[in-house]
Amino acid sequence: MGNVNGGNHNEIYANLTFEAVSKVAEGVMQSFALGEFDKVEVVYNQFKNAAVQNVMVEQVLPIIPPTAAKDSKAANDYIFEPGKKN
């Protein structure tokens, strides 16, 4: 699908509540479910110090299952629903 900007929601900071944020999140999740987006990434600045901010990009949809270290005995015990479509 290419690079599609899902929008800019800077106005959300004027009323930063769960209800306001959940409206944006629901719209993004619905667009992803309808196939309008291949993936959803959040881009933000991570504060390091007054002179340096690192640009961070995190993929939130589709969910990428965590991978355990090869020498780790811990198992990933997650169930992602709904399952893959055949």
Secondary structure, DSSP 4 states (H G I P E B T S, - for coil): ---------GGGGGG--HHHHHHHHHHHHHHHHTTS-S-EEEEEEEEEETTEEEEEEEEEESPPPP---TT---------SS----
